[in-house]
């Protein structure tokens, strides 16, 4: 979700945009109108995203679907016909699981640093809510260090990123073991995600993609 306006800014069109947050701040990533860019993009939303998310998408006639996770209350509603979707704790985890459900055998992770940059920034400079993370590096420094991408040294992470990384590692191991899915980490920085094959993004484009 947070990457959506950044992708639009650079003219990189995704097939799917996912969101699972319940807070209005996340809804603002959809408070825009990118016109023709949005054509044929499917927005996949967890069923209890904030109402502003669907309001903004409907305003510009963007295509979206609501999906439900496994939960007692959701199952009590007897919507079994529509199925359920285990989504994880972050939109990145959700995207990874959706890719598995779509039956892809090679999954490429990009932008999954899950660690602070050397300058202490938590996100890219054009991330909309960068100011909301001021002071977080100082708060977390030295508490959540982990092995760096490439295996050289340590990087500074956070409690929430550590949780996301461990979920990734569990899912990656499970899908490799039972579904023979290979996961490549092409982030080229940040934290090492165990179970992935670390490769430059250019390598993945040249070796794994069938067409431009």
N, C-alpha and C positions, 0 to 999 in steps of 0.2 A: 504493500500500500504506500509506504513512504517513498519508495523508488519510482512510483508511477509518474508524478509530475516531473521528476528528474529525467526519466526516460523520454517523456514527451518533449522536454526542453531540447534534448539532443537528437530527437527524431528516431529513437529506437523503439519500435512497436512490439509490445508483447502479445502473445496469444491469450494469456490469462493474467488477470490482476486479482490477487487474493487479499482478504482482510478478515480479521477475527476480533479486533479490539472493540470494547464496549464504551469507550470514552469519546466525547465529542471532539477532542483535539485530533484524533485520528480521522474522524469524518471529514475534517477540513482538507485532507489530501484529495478529496473528490469534489470540493467546492470550486469547480473550474469548468471550462468548456473548451476542449481541444479540437472541436469540430470533426473534420474528416479523419483525424488521427484515431479517434475512438471507434471508428467503424470496424466491426468484426472482432473487437476485443470482448471477451466474456469475463465479467466481474463475478468472482466466486466468493460469497460472503457466508461466514458463520451465522447461524439463524438468530443469534442475539447480539449482532453488532448494534451500535447506537443508531436510533431511527434517522438521524441526520444523514447517515451514509446512504441509505436507500432513497431518502428525499433528494439528495443532490444527484444521484444517478438517474432517478426518474425525471428530474427537471430537464435533462438533456437527452432523454430517451436512450440511455446507454443500456446495453444488454447485461442483465445480472441474474444470478440464481442464488437462492438461500439453501444452505446445507446444514444438517444437524449432526452433532456429535453424539456418541453413546452417553446417555445420562438418564437417570431414573425418571426425571420429570418429562424429558422429551419422549421417552418410550411410553410413558403413561398417556400421551396424547394420541397414541395409536396411529402414527404416520409411517408405519413400517413399509408401506408401498413405495415410499420415496427413498428409502434406504438411509444409512448412516455413514458417517465419515469421521474416522479418528484423526484429529488435527494437530495434536501436540500443543506446545505452549507458545509458539511464536509463529508469525506468518511465514518465516523461512522453513520451520518444521512442517507447517501445513502444506507448503508448496512441494516439499520433498515427498510427503506422503501422497499428494495428488499425482505426482509424476509416477510413483510406483503403481497407483491404481490405474493409470493410463497405459501401463504395461511396457514402459520404456526399460531397456536393458542397460543403457549407459546414461548416467545422470551427472550433470556438470554443475558444481557449486561455484558461484562467483560472487564476490562482495560479502563473503561470510568471514570477516576478520575476527569477530567475537573477541576483540581485544582493542585496547587504546592504541592509537598511533604514537610514534615516538615523540611527537609534539604535544601529546596529551589529549588530542581531539578524539571524540567518541564516534563521529560520523563524518561524511564528506562535507566539504565547506559549503556546498549548496543544499544541504539538508535543511528543511524548513524550520525545524524546531531545535536547532543547535543550541540556542540560548537556554533551553530547558535542562541542559546537561552540564552547565557551568559548575565547576567545583567537584564533579564526580570523579575525575582522575585523582585529585588530591585525596578524596575520601577513600578510594579503593586501593591506592598505591601500596604495593607490598602484601596485600591480603589475598589476592586471587591470581597469583602468577601461574603461568602454565607454559608448556613447551611451545616454542615458536614454529610457524610454518617453515618447512625445510629442515627442522630439527636443530637449528643453530640458536642456542640460548633460550632465554625466557622472555615472555611478553606480559604486560600488565592487563588483566581482565577484570571482570566484575562478577558479583554473585549471580546476576540474572544471565549474563553471557555464559558463565560456567554451566548453569542449568541447561541452557539451549544447546551448548556443545555436547554435554553428556547425553541429551536426548538424541541428537544427531548420531552420535557414536553407537548408541544402542540400536537405532533404526537401521543404520548402515550395516552393522554386523548381522542383524536379523534378515534384512533383504538380500544380502550377499549369500548368506547361508541357505536360505530356503527358496529364494527366487532367482539366484544367480545374477543379481544386479550389481554392476560395477559403478562405483561413485568416484568421480574425479573432483579434486579440489583445485580450482583454477583461480583462486583469490589472489595468489602470489604475495601473500602477506598475512599478518595477524597470527592467530593461534593455529596450531596443528590440530586437525580433526582426525583422530585415530580411525583407521579403517578405510580412509580415502587414499587414492593415488594422486599425488601432488604433481601437477603439470602446468606449464604456462597456458594461458587461455588461447594464444595463437596456435599452440600444438593441438589443442582440442578441436579448434575450428578446422584445421587442416587434416586431421586424422579421424574425427568422429562424425562430422557433418556430411550429409549426402548432397546438399546443394547450398548455394549462397543465401 
